[in-house]
Every structure is written in structure tokens, then in C-alpha cells.
Amino acid sequence: MAQLTVQLGGTLQSYAGGQKTFQVEASNIREMLTRLGQQVPALKAVLDRGVAVAVDGQIIREAWFHPLTAGNEIFLLPKLAGG
Amino acid sequence: MPLDNPPAKRSFKTVGTRPLRPDGLDKVTGRARFGADATAPGLLVGRILRSPHAHAKIKSIDISKALALQGVKAVVTSADFADRTDGLRDVLVNVMARDKALYEGHAVAAVAASTAEVARKALKLIKVDYEVLPHVTDVDEAMKPGAPVLHDDMFTKGVEPAPTKASNIALRCEFGHGDVEAGFKQAAVILEDSFKTEATHQGYIEPHACLANIAADGQGELWCCTQGHFMVRDTCAQLLGIEVSKLRVTASEIGGGFGGKTTVFIEPVACALSKKAGRPVKIVMTRDEVFKASGPTSSASMDVKIGVSKDGRITAASATLRYQGGAFAGSPVEMGAMCAFACYDLENVKVVGYDVVCNRPKQAAYRAPGAPMAAFAVESIMDSLAKKIGLDPIDFRLKNAAKEGTKSSYGPTFGPIGLVETLQACKAHKNYAAKLGKNQGRGVSSGFWFNFGGQTCVSLNVNIDGTVGLSVGTPDIGGSRASMSLMAAEELGIAYEQVKTIIADTASLGYNDVTDGSRVTFASGLATIHAARDAIKKLCARAAKTWGIPEDAVVWEAGHAKPAGKNAGEFEPLSLAEIAATVGNTGGPVAGHCEFNAENAGPAFASHVVDVEVDPATGRTTVLRYLIAQDAGKAIHPTYVEGQFQGGAAQGVGWALNEEYIYGADGKLQNAGFLDYRVPVCSDLPMIDTVIVEVPNPGHPYGVRGVGEASIVPPLAAVANAVSDAVGIRLPQVPLSPPRVLAALTKDGRNAKS
């Protein structure tokens, strides 16, 4: 279980009272999202609807079990759609 | 799966060649079956009644006379679809209006009849009692206090404290970092302006079409033209309340999608009619319906401000984007806000976006949704700034370009990316040195798109003659069957012609996300590589059994199983065909599979250079030269990569010069047809020159990046910058149609520069 720094992008910050950065203990994306939802209940519904997670600049849209480590740069972004 | 190492030394045998596409012959001879070509015994004709009003309360619908007409087999309204409160409610209400018609063309009822004539008569017999309401179709007007409100339960999200009054603003979002006010104080030059883009349609030649056949036992089949038949299956099943496993959807050949076929419009209606009539029902949209009732992209209103130091470094950048997404929340403003400044390495950046609803059709995705509009505004200011500080426009961009290690304007830090290489390629190209004449101008622009992966499942079957059948679940909208065959052939060490790739139906393969986000060559391609390697492992195991040696003593090289070394034994290599011929005796069929979340799609950047000539007497713009340099990571089929580049540019030129949804004061669309809504044709465009840049994506064994969308991001600004260069006036609104350019020239009192 790693101590992660999770940064919120865009509209997500407004659900967290404007706070941009959170410390979360987790080893993969699912754990990170679950613990973040517990820390910030107002974010939970948004997280449950789906967000994109940028890990070291690569966007992970769906894979819950993508591993996370303490050195990762983690950004939560709105759910993305393409054409 | 990471990049195969070392990438620079990797040589490809099949990938990177340019064979003919497997669907080509069928398409040029008329054998290919598109959505409207589907048929079935006892087929009924489905037609949809649409609102003539931009905004109206539906007080009642009387279908009794239509039902009584001979030949009418079913009529459906919103009463035939159970209401819902989940994320599909907007889709449901867009498919069939409930208590209000929210735009001209909104479906209110549908019939299934024995002939088209009877269906048309039946529509006229349906009596809808409307109470016409005030409407709004312009994004800025819709945001004003006192504007007609479309949804009395829409309270702007992303605002603290949460509003208590309903409005047309669905969402406020904000991205950025640093301190823009401090950054602007450091600037030597600051430019700001406001810009507008109009809504444009994806303009696919094939209208939406589908055939639904729901049997009495509740089992059904649906044929349709779509970018995602698994999405269609799941959505229709939910809207109709049937089990997903009972509905089998087959994707037809597709005559263009560009994002516009990533949702449902007529498919649930056809299913509901078929279910009610007990007969197959086909619905084919008219062109008028395509324009009025399928998704165009958003129109936008934007303010951009950029400050630079004396030496041309950007000190701060800010933007406010207002996108209307039609009658429902969900314009691509968040993606526009993230893409707006993504090309640049900025210490101080802030973008605010507003998602706004209007009495227009619900927007649908269109290639790099949200990005082209934002890029138009930002790259226009970049062009003006380069001129103001006396820097070459490419040098100015290079000075500020995002590169590996840059903290992007939307947050994450970029890995290896190819923007700098695309700009350098443009600068080195002969087009950039071409001399310009009177009334001619040159424009430069760059653009960014994220690229996605997503849920993907493929199956690769080895046939008894050594050929291979590859089933993928992502409809082919840009030559992807050829690319998949190339990748399978590369891995297996066989000829391209020995692989036949098909788009399998929803009963034959696991779930696949829609073909969107420039994902297919990356994601389905990655799955194909996995599946081929899976099959190779099994083929090696069969060879090992045949030779009586351990499986790990066999390797696969150039299409053959071989002993790994002298210690493994002396055996003649077995070809794929030789192993395939005996599979019935060595353990049964051999197949490779992959089902996974494809992630780590590398982002794409493109730079464009356009030369135009503007006729000062008419305001007409002629495109003289067009150059695209784009990072493909690794081009699997270079011709189709170039085709994606060129297609995006062609559509972008249309958006820049002519295409626009024009609304009357009555809120009705004035130009719902290709005569009045003018897409570019061949004679409007020069040969579009392309340079494929290859900066490998570390998240793919060959380095592939998606290429389908980034190419539409720069053209609006590139063309506008060229026109501005030609006429000496900044035109902040596209399309730059002849009347708009002529009016600007007349107002300015100037002729084109000489």
C-alpha cells in the first residue's frame, strides 16, 4: 500500500470544496478511488459515475487494477469521450 | 504492453506497407451492405413524426386515427418507453420526447406500416397538441438572465454555493495552474479577443439506418450503421427493458461516422415498433432528419488572452469557453478546456468552461470533440502575437512548445510526444518556402488530442489451410481491418493476404467500446497483437508435442515453429500452415484471444500550414496548398494514416470556410440539406500534403498512437490565420464564408493586401 498524492482537475475540485490535492493510501486505481470517496463523500457520486485517471501522463479510463506507486503523478480528470 | 525494445532497431516486415484494403472491392462494386441495405421477410417501413417547433409543451398525442389506417401495424410514443432516472434518461428523452419538444426535429411519435406511403399518411393522422414556448438557439443568449429555460431541474454544477435557480448552464469547469494575473504582469505584449464558431454536422454521406426484428419470444436482432454495435445493444436493451443477451446487433458497413454514430437515435424506436408490430421494421433517416435530429457538434463563444515576454515566451494564458450542446447537458466543453492550451509549456494558465443548453438537437461527438473550437481561438491569438513581436509563427510555437516533461495545461506531465517534430517537419517542407502572390496568405496552427484505449476483445482463429480469421468488435471507419490484418500478419510471420479481418456481431465476441477517441488501431491493434502471440504460444505447443520436446524448447520465427537451439533437437521447422493442417489430431482448433482494458494510448499532436487566396471582389477563399505533419507513433498502414490526416483537414476546411447551422428567428434550421449546407468537395481542395512523424508511444509494442482526430484540431485556425494574412484583418468568427469575409472587407474599408 503506497502513500499517493492525488490531484483533482477541472470540475472535480468544486466537489471537494476547492481542494486540489489529497493524500491517499492505495496500491491500485480502484483502491485509490474508493479511499478518496471515503475521504470526500461529496466526490463519491462523481467518482462512481466515472473519471479518467492520468498516471504519469498516460490516461487510464477504465482499468481499476492498474497499479499505483508512491512516485506516480496521479491526476483525476473528467470522463473523456471521443469521436 | 510496453514498447518492444529497442524500438529504433525494430524492423517490420508487414507493418508499414501499403496493401489494398480488404473492403475496397465490395465498396467500389456495390456489394458492400450499408445500413439501408438490410432487408427481411415481412419488412415494415418505420417513420418518425418530429416536432415542428423549437420548444413546445406536448399537451397530448392522439394516435387513434393513425392506428385505424389500413396498413399501419404499430404506433409508438414516449408512453412505450418506461421513464428512467439514471444516466440514460437524456438519451431516452432525445430518442422520443416526453413532456416537451426541445428542438425542431425532436421525435414525438413513430409508425410502422406496410409501405412508405402508408407510413407518411399515418404520420399526418397523428394529432399532437402543442403549447409553443419561447426558445433560444444562441449560446450567449441562452446564458443571459431571463432566457427561456429548457429544464426546470437544471442547476449549474461546479459552482459553490450551488445555485437555487434553474438555468441553461449545466456545468462550470476550470483547469489550469500557476498564477495568471502575476503572469500577465510579466508580459511585454498582451493580446486578447473574442471568437465564435458555428455548429457543424459530421456530414457523413450515409444517413442513419437500421432494421430491427424483435420476435414474439422477446429475442431480437438489429442491423444498423454505427460506430459501436455493443453500445447500441446495451442501450437499446436498457431502454426497452429486455435482457442484453436477447438482442443481437450486427454493424453494417458504415458510410462515415466521425463521432456522430457513437450514440443511438432511431435504433430504440425501430426496436419498439418491431416489438409492438411483431414484424421487422426498417427506419432510414432522410437527410433533413440527419441534420435536424442527429448530432451536430457544439457552437462556441470564447474569450482568449495571452501574454508574452519580449523574447517570445508565453508568461500567461487564459480563456473562457462557452459551448452549447443542444437541448441536453454534455457539450464537450471540458475537453475543449483541457485541449485549449495543451500544445504549450505554460507556467501560468487558466481555462474556464461553461456547458450550455439551447433549443437545438443534442450535440454528438465530432472528431476530437471540443478541441477544434478552442484551438481556433487560441491559435488565432498565437498568430497575432507572432506577428506583433516579429517572430516566425513556427519559431514562436517552437519556443513555447510542450515536450516530454512539460506539465500540461490540464494537469498531467507529458511523456514522449511529437509536437516539436511536427513543427520542425512543417518548417522544413517545401510548402513553407513557397512564394505567395497577391491576395494570398499563409496560416499555421497546431493541435492536440488525448487519444483513448478502452474495453476491447478480439478472437483470432487459425484455419486448416494456414489462413487466419480475425474477429474484432470495433466497426471499421477508416481502414482498420487492413491495419489489424497487417499487425496479425506481422506477429504470425505470414502474408497480409492470409489474414481476413471481420467485424463480428455482438453475440460472437465480448464487449467492445465504440470506435471513438482514435482508439481502434491502438486498442484493437494491441488486442490483435496479444491474440496473435497467444495463438503463437499454442502453435509452438503443438509443434513441441509433435516433436516430443518441451514447449519452452520451441520458438516462433518468420512464420515457423523451430527448435530453440541445438539442445532442443534437430527438427525441420514447421510452418503455420503445416501445424494448422494437423490441429484436429494434435489437440483441436487453435485460436488466440484477448479481452482487456487497453490503456496507455499516447497523445497526438499535429501542425498544419495552409496557403489561401482571397478574392476581394467576392470574399471567396481558395485553398492553394495544405500541409499536415502529425505524430502517428508508428504508422501501421501509412496510406490510411495519411487518409486520416487528409480527411480531418478536409472537414476542418469545411468548418473554417462554409459549414454552419443557420437558424431563423423562429428557432428553425434554415439549411438542412447539402445544397444549403456546403461541405467541401474535391474541387474545393488541393492535394493535401502529409508528413508522418513517428515518435513512438511507450504504451504500445510498435509505438502506435491514434491518428483519427488530432488532424481536425488545427484547420480552423490555420485557415483563419491564412485568410487574416491575406486580407490584413483578423476575422474572429468561422465559417469565413464569402459574405462574412466580404462584409469584413467592406466594413474595414480595405482591400486585400498586395
Interface residues (C-beta under 8 A of the other chain):
Chain A: Q7 G9 G10 T11 Q13 S14 G17 G18 R49 A54 D56 G57 Q58 I59 I60 R61 E62 A63 H66 E73 F75 L77 P78 L80 A81 G82 G83
Chain B: G87 K157 G158 V159 E160 L171 R172 C173 E174 F175 Q202 F258 G259 G260 T262 P332 E334 M335 A337 M338 A365 Y366 R367 A368 P369 S408 Y410 G411 P412 T413 F414 G415 W449 F450 N451 F452 G453 G454 Q455 D516 G517 S518 R519 N597 E599 N600 A601 G602 G699 G708 E709
